[in-house]
């Protein structure tokens, strides 16, 4: 759930044991329920819900779980979830942006603060790390699905900010405000994406040695184990762990 970053790649290689998978499904279900509650129950009419369902499918979440999460949005309960952003620092002054979906912001702040303090970091004020990142939409398309010149043309015509070639996919970057609009345009011509989300991308990566990277990995893992945490973004360069 940490965006398509070095951290996401590491988690993918670690594999997902049943307990971890269950926690991921729980977080994905919550996002689907909230998205359906705030908008249309039809994903074709609700871009946020569509993205949430696609993320669930990418995590191999069963269709029944997805359907139940949508149905849950119709049940009236006293829990009102809100999306909140926390900013802070890990060891070695590594910058962090932590996104939560919570019904209790005091609980979220307290649990995040506790993890960071135990791991040699600290929770900062809102805005303390935001300036080190750019908030943008990211879409990945499998290179086997489309030719380079075609995807570049589609992306430019749709209003994308940038389009580049990675190892196995083409990466399209959009302004945050244009993400859903451009994604809808691309969906008319591209069958499926390997990944799509709104991310906080670091403007510059912080180089760490392997021992320092392992320590940051411990911080990220502990934060992700918190129920309220949906996404974590960092400016730590963790490539030496992949």
C-alpha positions as CSV (number, residue, x, y, z in Angstrom):
1,X,0.0,0.0,0.0
2,X,3.0,2.3,-0.2
3,X,2.7,3.4,-3.8
4,X,4.9,2.2,-6.6
5,X,8.2,3.0,-4.8
6,X,11.3,1.1,-3.8
7,X,9.3,0.2,-0.6
8,X,6.5,-1.4,-2.7
9,X,9.0,-3.4,-4.7
10,X,10.6,-4.7,-1.5
11,X,7.3,-5.7,0.0
12,X,6.4,-7.6,-3.2
13,X,9.6,-9.6,-3.1
14,X,9.1,-10.4,0.6
15,X,5.9,-12.2,-0.3
16,X,2.7,-12.0,1.7
17,X,1.9,-14.5,4.4
18,X,-1.7,-15.1,5.3
19,X,-1.8,-12.7,8.2
20,X,-0.2,-9.9,6.1
21,X,-2.6,-10.6,3.2
22,X,-5.6,-10.4,5.6
23,X,-4.5,-7.0,6.9
24,X,-4.0,-5.8,3.3
25,X,-7.5,-7.0,2.3
26,X,-8.9,-5.2,5.4
27,X,-7.4,-1.9,4.3
28,X,-8.4,-2.3,0.7
29,X,-12.0,-3.2,1.8
30,X,-12.1,-0.1,3.9
31,X,-11.1,2.1,1.0
32,X,-13.7,0.5,-1.3
33,X,-16.5,1.0,1.4
34,X,-15.6,4.6,1.9
35,X,-15.3,5.3,-1.8
36,X,-18.7,3.7,-2.4
37,X,-20.2,5.6,0.5
38,X,-19.0,9.0,-0.7
39,X,-20.0,8.5,-4.4
40,X,-21.8,6.3,-6.8
41,X,-21.9,2.5,-6.1
42,X,-21.1,2.0,-9.8
43,X,-17.4,2.1,-10.4
44,X,-17.9,3.4,-13.9
45,X,-19.5,6.5,-12.4
46,X,-17.1,6.7,-9.4
47,X,-13.4,7.1,-10.3
48,X,-12.2,6.7,-6.7
49,X,-14.1,3.5,-6.3
50,X,-12.8,2.2,-9.7
51,X,-9.2,2.8,-8.6
52,X,-9.9,1.1,-5.2
53,X,-11.4,-2.0,-6.9
54,X,-8.5,-2.2,-9.4
55,X,-6.0,-2.1,-6.4
56,X,-7.9,-4.9,-4.8
57,X,-7.8,-7.0,-7.9
58,X,-4.0,-6.4,-8.2
59,X,-3.7,-7.7,-4.7
60,X,-5.7,-10.8,-5.7
61,X,-8.6,-10.0,-3.5
62,X,-11.6,-12.3,-4.2
63,X,-14.6,-10.8,-6.0
64,X,-16.8,-11.7,-3.0
65,X,-14.7,-9.6,-0.7
66,X,-15.0,-6.6,-3.1
67,X,-18.8,-7.0,-3.4
68,X,-19.2,-7.2,0.4
69,X,-17.1,-4.1,0.8
70,X,-19.4,-2.2,-1.6
71,X,-22.5,-3.5,0.1
72,X,-21.2,-2.4,3.4
73,X,-21.3,1.2,2.3
74,X,-25.1,1.0,2.3
75,X,-25.2,0.0,6.0
76,X,-25.8,2.9,8.2
77,X,-23.3,3.0,11.1
78,X,-21.8,5.7,13.3
79,X,-18.3,5.3,12.0
80,X,-17.3,8.2,9.7
81,X,-13.9,7.6,8.1
82,X,-11.7,10.4,6.9
83,X,-8.5,10.5,5.0
84,X,-5.7,12.2,7.0
85,X,-2.1,12.8,6.2
86,X,0.7,12.7,8.8
87,X,4.2,13.9,8.2
88,X,7.4,13.0,10.1
89,X,10.9,11.7,10.0
90,X,12.5,8.3,10.5
91,X,16.1,7.7,11.5
92,X,18.8,9.5,9.5
93,X,16.4,12.3,8.9
94,X,14.5,10.3,6.3
95,X,11.3,12.1,5.3
96,X,7.9,10.3,5.6
97,X,4.4,11.0,4.4
98,X,1.8,8.7,6.0
99,X,-1.8,8.5,4.7
100,X,-4.5,7.1,6.9
101,X,-8.2,6.3,6.6
102,X,-9.5,6.5,10.1
103,X,-12.5,7.1,12.3
104,X,-10.4,8.3,15.2
105,X,-7.6,10.8,14.4
106,X,-6.3,10.9,18.0
107,X,-5.7,7.1,17.9
108,X,-4.0,7.4,14.5
109,X,-1.7,10.2,15.6
110,X,-0.9,8.5,18.9
111,X,-0.1,5.1,17.3
112,X,2.1,6.6,14.5
113,X,3.9,8.8,17.0
114,X,4.6,5.8,19.2
115,X,6.1,3.8,16.4
116,X,8.3,6.6,15.2
117,X,9.6,7.4,18.7
118,X,10.4,3.8,19.3
119,X,12.3,3.5,16.1
120,X,14.3,6.7,16.4
121,X,12.1,9.0,14.5
122,X,9.5,11.7,15.2
123,X,6.1,12.9,14.1
124,X,6.3,16.3,12.6
125,X,3.9,19.2,12.0
126,X,1.7,19.1,8.9
127,X,3.9,20.6,6.1
128,X,7.2,19.5,7.7
129,X,8.0,17.0,4.9
130,X,5.4,17.8,2.2
131,X,7.8,20.3,0.4
132,X,10.2,17.4,-0.2
133,X,7.6,15.6,-2.4
134,X,5.4,16.2,-5.3
135,X,1.8,14.9,-5.3
136,X,1.0,13.3,-8.6
137,X,-0.9,10.6,-10.4
138,X,1.0,7.5,-11.6
139,X,-0.2,4.9,-14.1
140,X,1.8,1.9,-15.3
141,X,1.0,0.0,-18.5
142,X,2.6,-3.4,-19.4
143,X,5.0,-3.0,-22.3
144,X,3.6,-6.2,-23.8
145,X,0.1,-4.6,-24.1
146,X,1.0,-1.6,-26.3
147,X,3.7,-0.2,-28.5
148,X,5.8,2.7,-27.2
149,X,4.8,5.3,-29.9
150,X,1.1,4.6,-29.3
151,X,1.2,4.9,-25.5
152,X,3.2,8.1,-25.8
153,X,0.7,9.6,-28.2
154,X,-2.3,8.6,-26.1
155,X,-0.7,10.0,-22.9
156,X,0.1,13.3,-24.6
157,X,-3.3,13.7,-26.1
158,X,-5.0,12.9,-22.7
159,X,-3.0,15.7,-21.1
160,X,-0.4,13.7,-19.1
161,X,2.6,15.5,-17.6
162,X,5.1,12.9,-18.6
163,X,5.5,9.4,-20.1
164,X,8.6,7.3,-19.7
165,X,9.8,3.7,-20.3
166,X,10.7,1.5,-17.3
167,X,12.0,-2.1,-17.3
168,X,8.7,-3.8,-17.9
169,X,6.2,-1.0,-18.2
170,X,5.5,2.5,-19.4
171,X,5.0,5.0,-16.7
172,X,2.5,7.9,-17.2
173,X,2.7,10.8,-14.7
174,X,-0.2,13.2,-14.3
175,X,-1.0,16.3,-12.2
176,X,-2.9,15.1,-9.1
177,X,-6.0,17.1,-10.2
178,X,-6.0,15.5,-13.6
179,X,-5.4,11.9,-12.5
180,X,-9.0,10.6,-12.7
181,X,-9.8,12.5,-15.9
182,X,-6.7,11.2,-17.7
183,X,-7.1,7.7,-16.3
184,X,-10.7,7.6,-17.7
185,X,-9.4,8.7,-21.1
186,X,-6.7,6.1,-21.2
187,X,-9.2,3.4,-20.2
188,X,-11.0,4.0,-23.4
189,X,-8.0,2.8,-25.3
190,X,-6.0,0.6,-22.9
191,X,-7.6,-2.6,-21.5
192,X,-5.8,-2.7,-18.2
193,X,-3.1,-1.1,-16.1
194,X,-0.6,-2.9,-14.0
195,X,-0.7,-0.1,-11.4
196,X,-2.5,3.3,-10.9
197,X,-2.6,5.5,-7.9
198,X,-2.0,9.0,-6.6
199,X,1.4,9.2,-4.9
200,X,3.8,11.5,-3.0
201,X,7.0,11.2,-5.1
202,X,10.2,12.5,-3.5
203,X,11.9,15.4,-5.4
204,X,15.3,13.9,-4.3
205,X,16.1,10.5,-2.9
206,X,18.3,10.2,0.3
207,X,21.1,7.7,-0.2
208,X,21.6,5.2,2.6
209,X,24.0,2.3,3.2
210,X,22.5,-1.2,3.5
211,X,22.5,-1.2,7.3
212,X,20.6,2.2,7.4
213,X,18.2,0.9,4.7
214,X,17.4,-2.2,6.9
215,X,16.6,0.1,9.8
216,X,14.3,2.3,7.7
217,X,12.6,-0.9,6.4
218,X,11.8,-1.8,10.0
219,X,10.2,1.6,10.5
220,X,8.1,1.3,7.3
221,X,7.0,-2.3,8.2
222,X,5.9,-1.3,11.7
223,X,4.0,1.7,10.4
224,X,2.2,-0.4,7.8
225,X,1.1,-2.9,10.5
226,X,-1.1,-0.1,12.0
227,X,-4.7,-0.6,11.0
228,X,-5.4,3.0,10.1
229,X,-2.3,3.4,7.8
230,X,-3.2,3.1,4.1
231,X,-0.1,4.4,2.4
232,X,3.5,5.4,3.3
233,X,5.8,7.4,1.1
234,X,9.5,8.1,1.8
235,X,12.5,9.8,0.2
236,X,14.8,7.0,1.3
237,X,16.6,5.2,-1.6
238,X,16.0,1.5,-0.7
239,X,17.2,0.1,-4.0
240,X,20.0,-1.7,-2.3
241,X,17.4,-3.9,-0.5
242,X,15.6,-5.0,-3.7
